[in-house]
Amino acid sequence: MSTTDPPVHLKAVSAPGQPDVTPALEELYRGFEQELLVPLWTEIGDLMPAHPRSRAVPHLWRWENLLRLAEKAGDIVPVGRGGERRAIALANPTLGGRPFATPTLWAAIQYLMPGEDAPEHRHTQHAFRFVVEGSGVWTVVGGSGETAVGDAVPMRRGDFLPQAGWNWHAHHNVTSEPMAWIDGLDIPFQYVTESQFFQFGREKISEAERITPERSRSERLWGHPGLRPLSVGEVAPGSPLLAYKWEHTDAALDDQLLLEKEGYGGTVEPGHAAVRFSNPHDGTDVLPTIRAEFHRIARGAETAPVRETGSSVYQVFDGSGTVTVGDRTWSVTRGDLFVVPSWEPFSARSEAGTTDSDSGALDLFRFSDAPVFEALRLDRQETLR
């Protein structure tokens, strides 16, 4: 190993809590550099700050811009082996150009042209799809091999489709129209922990899988509220229900706001209904590393500013309003995506009405890395009023 230019560089500084700058200290620091050592007293303010200081910053992506660029990509970029997916990731401006929305979360718009198939593969990264508009694509989960027949799962506006890691999956568009949706994965988390695996599947799915059922097999087995099939024993990590339908989410949020109006509570705060997508097998989060929620904020209501450890990505499903993340405030409309970094306060005010929202409210889809922080006992939350 060369000793002429070691990667560790230490500078003696005159500051409170630091040793006096002397020739002996300089000599000590050169010895540290040669042996690739870093003393804590020079780094403690950066390594152990008083509160989280995220490398990510609050940022907003406009859906109309994402969709316009995805449409152009549809005309130019093929789908197939190599690129695998026509997925365009959000890159937080302070994460060095990496395709990471936050240090732990990936978010992307995926675009599939009419008649196209996205080839089969699997990966250890946990994933989901969320549809803000459109229909016509089916994702086929759990196929591959000579006899296995994957489960064809329809994707429609408002549907949330979790995909636990290491499951084979492909997509096919059977309509004459393109379709876009958002993908969420824990790619950055598995990247930094050096734990990821990836494997190619079949070039084409079978004819038996190129079907378009109204409901997938997983929905027929697991999609009945409060009812667990006795034919199934233990299940693999992640939710066995592959699609959470919008009509159920919508009804649950509506009922919470109606209960509040009737004086029975049911909301997390005035005018703010919220649900968490959960695993019907055991009630845990749908994915081991990702939490997914849906929030409905009635017109004129404003949420209390809350900050949490861990990061989140939000997409406006419907309506309009104003969101504040840290010292940034934006007006948002359908499809817009924004990031809430760790320990940055977040609040939202609904300005939605019947002209710009089917529900008459500001509807927000949210996903976060909360299960990781809770598993490590690093979760913390604070309401600022």
C-alpha positions in Angstrom: 0.0 0.0 0.0 1.3 3.4 -1.0 2.1 5.7 2.0 2.6 8.9 -0.1 -1.1 9.9 -0.4 -3.2 8.1 2.3 -7.0 8.5 2.0 -7.3 9.7 5.6 -6.5 13.5 5.9 -6.5 15.1 9.4 -6.1 18.7 10.2 -5.2 20.1 13.6 -7.5 23.0 14.4 -7.7 25.4 17.3 -11.2 25.0 18.7 -13.1 24.4 21.9 -12.9 20.7 22.9 -9.9 20.1 20.6 -6.3 19.5 21.7 -3.7 22.3 21.4 -2.1 22.6 18.0 1.5 21.6 18.6 4.2 19.8 16.5 3.6 16.7 18.6 -0.1 16.7 17.7 0.8 17.2 14.0 3.1 14.3 14.2 0.4 12.2 15.9 -2.0 13.0 13.1 0.5 12.0 10.4 0.9 8.6 12.2 -2.9 8.2 12.3 -3.1 8.9 8.5 -0.4 6.4 7.7 -2.3 3.7 9.6 -5.7 4.7 8.3 -7.0 5.8 11.7 -9.5 8.6 12.5 -9.8 9.9 16.1 -13.4 10.4 17.3 -12.6 13.9 18.7 -12.2 15.2 15.2 -15.4 13.7 13.9 -18.0 13.6 16.7 -20.0 16.6 15.6 -20.6 14.9 12.2 -20.9 11.3 13.3 -23.0 11.9 16.4 -25.1 15.1 15.9 -27.8 16.2 18.4 -30.5 15.1 15.9 -30.7 13.5 12.4 -29.2 15.6 9.6 -30.3 13.9 6.4 -28.2 13.9 3.3 -31.4 14.2 1.4 -33.4 17.5 1.0 -37.1 18.1 0.6 -37.9 18.1 -3.2 -40.9 18.1 -5.4 -41.4 16.4 -8.8 -44.3 17.5 -11.0 -46.4 14.6 -12.4 -47.1 16.4 -15.7 -43.3 16.7 -16.3 -42.6 13.1 -15.3 -45.4 11.8 -17.6 -44.3 14.0 -20.5 -40.8 12.6 -20.3 -42.0 9.0 -19.8 -44.1 9.3 -23.0 -41.0 10.4 -24.9 -39.0 7.5 -23.5 -41.8 5.2 -24.6 -41.2 6.3 -28.2 -37.4 5.9 -28.0 -36.4 3.4 -25.3 -37.3 -0.3 -25.8 -38.3 -2.7 -23.0 -36.3 -5.9 -22.8 -33.2 -7.6 -21.4 -30.5 -5.2 -20.3 -32.7 -2.2 -19.3 -35.5 -4.6 -18.2 -38.0 -1.9 -17.3 -38.8 1.6 -18.7 -38.5 3.0 -15.2 -37.3 6.5 -14.6 -36.2 7.1 -11.0 -36.4 10.3 -8.8 -32.9 11.6 -7.9 -32.8 13.6 -4.8 -30.6 16.7 -5.6 -28.2 16.2 -2.7 -27.5 12.5 -3.1 -24.7 12.8 -5.7 -26.8 12.1 -8.8 -27.7 8.6 -7.6 -31.2 7.4 -8.6 -32.3 7.6 -4.9 -35.3 9.6 -3.7 -34.0 9.3 -0.1 -31.0 7.4 1.4 -33.2 4.3 1.8 -36.0 4.6 -0.8 -36.3 4.4 -4.5 -39.3 5.9 -6.4 -39.8 5.8 -10.2 -42.4 6.3 -12.9 -42.7 3.2 -15.0 -44.2 3.3 -18.5 -45.4 0.4 -20.6 -46.5 0.9 -24.2 -49.5 -0.9 -25.8 -48.9 -4.6 -26.3 -45.5 -4.5 -24.5 -44.2 -7.1 -22.0 -41.7 -6.3 -19.3 -39.7 -9.5 -19.0 -39.7 -11.7 -16.0 -37.1 -11.3 -13.2 -36.7 -11.3 -9.5 -34.6 -9.5 -6.9 -34.2 -9.3 -3.2 -35.3 -5.7 -3.1 -38.9 -5.3 -1.8 -41.1 -3.4 -4.1 -44.6 -2.2 -4.8 -46.6 -0.5 -7.6 -49.1 2.3 -7.1 -51.5 3.5 -9.8 -52.4 7.1 -9.9 -54.2 6.9 -13.2 -55.0 4.4 -16.0 -55.5 0.7 -16.3 -54.7 -2.1 -18.7 -51.6 -3.6 -17.3 -51.4 -7.0 -15.5 -48.4 -7.9 -13.4 -47.7 -11.7 -13.3 -46.3 -12.8 -10.0 -44.8 -16.1 -8.9 -44.3 -17.9 -12.2 -41.1 -19.2 -13.8 -40.1 -22.9 -14.1 -41.7 -25.5 -16.3 -44.9 -26.0 -14.3 -45.4 -22.8 -12.2 -48.2 -20.5 -13.5 -47.9 -17.0 -12.2 -50.8 -15.0 -10.7 -52.1 -12.3 -13.1 -52.9 -9.3 -11.0 -54.8 -6.3 -12.6 -53.5 -2.8 -12.0 -56.1 0.1 -11.9 -56.3 3.6 -10.6 -55.9 3.7 -6.9 -54.7 0.1 -6.5 -51.7 -0.6 -4.4 -49.7 -3.8 -5.3 -46.9 -4.9 -2.9 -44.2 -7.3 -4.2 -42.0 -8.9 -1.6 -38.4 -9.6 -2.5 -37.3 -12.7 -4.5 -40.6 -13.3 -6.2 -40.7 -13.7 -10.0 -42.7 -11.0 -11.7 -43.4 -9.7 -15.2 -45.8 -7.1 -16.7 -47.9 -7.1 -19.8 -50.1 -4.4 -21.4 -53.1 -5.9 -23.2 -54.7 -2.6 -24.2 -54.2 -0.1 -27.1 -53.1 2.7 -24.6 -49.9 3.2 -22.7 -49.9 3.1 -18.9 -47.8 4.7 -16.2 -47.5 4.0 -12.5 -45.0 4.5 -9.7 -42.6 1.9 -8.4 -41.3 2.0 -4.8 -38.4 -0.1 -3.7 -35.8 -0.4 -0.9 -33.0 -0.3 -3.5 -30.9 2.3 -1.7 -31.2 0.5 1.6 -30.0 -2.8 0.1 -27.4 -1.0 -1.9 -25.7 0.6 1.2 -26.0 -2.7 3.2 -24.6 -4.7 0.3 -27.3 -7.3 0.5 -28.9 -7.3 -2.9 -29.3 -10.1 -5.4 -30.9 -10.2 -8.9 -31.8 -13.0 -11.3 -33.2 -13.0 -14.9 -36.3 -15.1 -15.5 -38.0 -16.3 -18.7 -37.9 -14.2 -21.9 -41.7 -14.6 -22.2 -44.5 -15.5 -19.9 -46.7 -18.4 -20.9 -50.1 -18.2 -22.7 -51.7 -19.4 -19.5 -50.4 -16.3 -17.8 -51.4 -13.9 -20.5 -54.9 -13.6 -19.0 -56.8 -10.6 -17.8 -58.9 -11.7 -14.8 -60.9 -9.1 -12.8 -59.4 -10.5 -9.6 -56.1 -12.3 -9.0 -55.9 -15.6 -7.3 -54.3 -13.8 -4.3 -57.3 -11.5 -4.0 -59.7 -14.4 -4.1 -57.9 -16.1 -1.3 -56.7 -13.2 0.9 -58.9 -10.2 -0.1 -61.8 -10.7 2.3 -61.7 -8.2 5.3 -60.9 -9.9 8.6 -61.0 -13.4 7.1 -57.9 -15.6 7.0 -57.9 -18.8 4.9 -57.4 -21.9 7.0 -55.9 -23.7 4.0 -52.7 -21.7 4.3 -50.1 -22.2 7.0 -47.0 -20.0 7.3 -46.3 -17.6 4.5 -43.1 -16.0 3.2 -42.2 -12.5 4.4 -44.4 -9.8 2.9 -48.1 -9.7 2.2 -49.7 -12.6 0.4 -52.3 -10.2 -0.9 -51.0 -8.9 -4.2 -53.5 -6.1 -4.7 -55.2 -3.7 -2.3 -58.2 -2.3 -4.3 -59.0 1.4 -4.4 -62.7 0.9 -3.7 -61.8 -0.6 -0.3 -59.3 2.2 0.5 -61.7 4.9 -0.6 -64.6 3.5 1.5 -62.4 3.2 4.6 -61.3 6.8 4.4 -64.8 8.0 3.7 -66.2 6.2 6.7 -63.6 7.7 9.0 -64.6 11.2 8.0 -68.3 10.4 8.3 -67.8 9.0 11.8 -66.0 12.2 12.8 -68.9 14.3 11.5 -71.3 12.1 13.6 -69.2 12.8 16.7 -67.7 9.3 17.1 -64.1 10.1 16.2 -62.3 7.8 13.9 -59.7 10.2 12.4 -56.2 10.8 13.5 -56.9 14.5 13.9 -59.8 16.8 12.8 -60.4 16.4 9.1 -57.6 13.9 8.6 -58.4 10.3 7.8 -55.7 7.7 7.4 -55.2 4.0 6.8 -52.2 1.7 6.7 -51.9 -1.2 4.3 -51.3 -4.3 6.3 -50.5 -8.0 5.9 -53.7 -10.0 6.2 -51.7 -13.0 7.5 -50.4 -11.3 10.7 -51.3 -7.6 10.7 -47.7 -6.4 10.1 -46.5 -4.0 7.4 -47.0 -5.2 3.8 -43.3 -5.4 3.2 -40.4 -6.0 5.7 -38.7 -2.7 4.9 -41.5 -0.5 3.5 -44.6 0.9 5.1 -47.5 2.2 2.9 -50.3 4.4 4.0 -53.1 6.5 2.5 -54.2 9.9 3.9 -57.4 11.9 3.1 -57.5 15.5 4.3 -60.9 17.2 4.1 -61.1 20.6 2.4 -59.9 23.4 4.7 -58.3 21.0 7.1 -54.6 21.2 8.0 -52.4 18.5 9.6 -50.2 19.3 12.6 -46.5 19.4 11.7 -44.9 16.1 12.5 -41.3 15.0 12.2 -40.0 11.4 12.3 -36.8 9.5 12.0 -36.7 7.8 8.6 -37.8 9.2 5.3 -41.0 9.2 3.2 -42.1 9.7 -0.3 -45.6 11.0 -1.0 -47.7 11.1 -4.2 -50.8 13.2 -4.5 -53.5 10.8 -5.7 -56.3 13.4 -6.0 -57.2 17.0 -5.2 -55.0 20.0 -4.5 -53.4 21.7 -1.5 -50.3 23.0 0.1 -47.6 20.9 1.7 -44.7 22.1 3.8 -41.6 20.1 4.3 -38.9 21.7 6.5 -38.6 25.3 5.1 -40.1 24.4 1.7 -43.7 24.9 0.8 -45.4 23.9 -2.4 -48.8 23.9 -4.0 -49.5 20.4 -5.2 -52.0 18.7 -7.6 -52.8 15.2 -8.8 -49.7 13.0 -9.4 -47.1 15.3 -7.9 -44.4 13.5 -5.8 -42.4 14.9 -3.0 -39.8 13.7 -0.4 -39.8 14.2 3.4 -36.3 13.5 4.7 -35.6 12.2 8.2 -36.6 14.6 11.0 -37.9 17.3 8.6 -41.3 18.5 9.8 -44.2 17.8 7.4 -47.7 19.3 7.3 -50.4 19.6 4.6 -53.4 21.8 4.0 -56.3 20.7 1.8 -57.6 23.1 -0.8 -59.4 20.4 -2.7 -63.0 20.4 -3.8 -65.5 18.6 -6.0 -64.0 20.2 -9.2 -60.5 18.7 -8.7 -61.0 15.6 -6.5 -63.4 12.7 -6.8 -63.5 12.5 -3.0 -63.6 16.3 -2.5 -60.5 16.1 -0.4 -56.7 16.0 -0.7 -55.7 12.4 -1.1 -52.1 11.4 -0.4 -50.4 8.1 -0.9 -47.3 7.7 1.3 -44.5 5.1 1.6 -41.7 5.1 4.1 -38.8 3.1 5.6 -40.5 3.0 9.1 -40.3 -0.9 9.5 -36.5 -0.7 9.4 -36.4 2.0 12.1 -38.9 0.2 14.3 -37.1 -3.1 14.0 -33.9 -1.4 15.1 -35.6 0.6 17.8 -34.5 3.8 16.1 -38.1 5.2 15.5 -39.0 8.5 17.0 -41.8 11.0 16.3 -42.6 14.5 17.5 -45.6 16.7 16.9 -44.7 20.3 16.8 -48.0 21.8 18.0 
